[in-house]
Amino acid sequence: LGKPTARQERARPGAQHEDRPGFQYDHEAFLGKEEARSFDQLSPEESRQRLGKIVDRIDDNKDGYLTTEELKTWIKRVQKRYIFENVAKVWKDYDLNKDNKIAWEEYKQATYGYYL
């Protein structure tokens, strides 16, 4: 399991991201939207166990510590996965004729259809 560092500027329980109120923003950035929702349903003990496993996956060099770079790499990976999943979900809404291409007319119809 990941080991905490001796640094004093570690996040405090209940600490908030500066850009948005609440922990949900950081929670989603770290886990991804879907995974964050599943964590919301877990007991504190189950949540700690699963986070420990995730921290082990983030620790690329397996030294027991997380570096800023390891954390940045993890968050980028999570965000990319979210973007790809989101594109796959909305693709069906825009590809109206199901030819696996989105023409300008299809885009306009899916986006502004009831206005046109």
Number of C-alpha atoms within 10 A of each C-alpha: 15 18 12 10 11 7 6 7 7 10 9 8 7 8 12 15 14 9 8 10 11 13 13 16 17 19 17 18 17 20 21 20 16 10 13 17 14 11 17 12 10 12 9 11 9 12 14 13 11 14 16 15 12 16 19 19 15 21 19 17 12 12 11 15 18 19 14 9 12 17 16 13 14 21 19 14 16 18 18 13 13 18 13 10 12 11 11 11 11 10 15 13 16 21 16 17 12 11 8 11 12 17 14 10 12 17 15 15 16 14 13 10 11 8 7 7
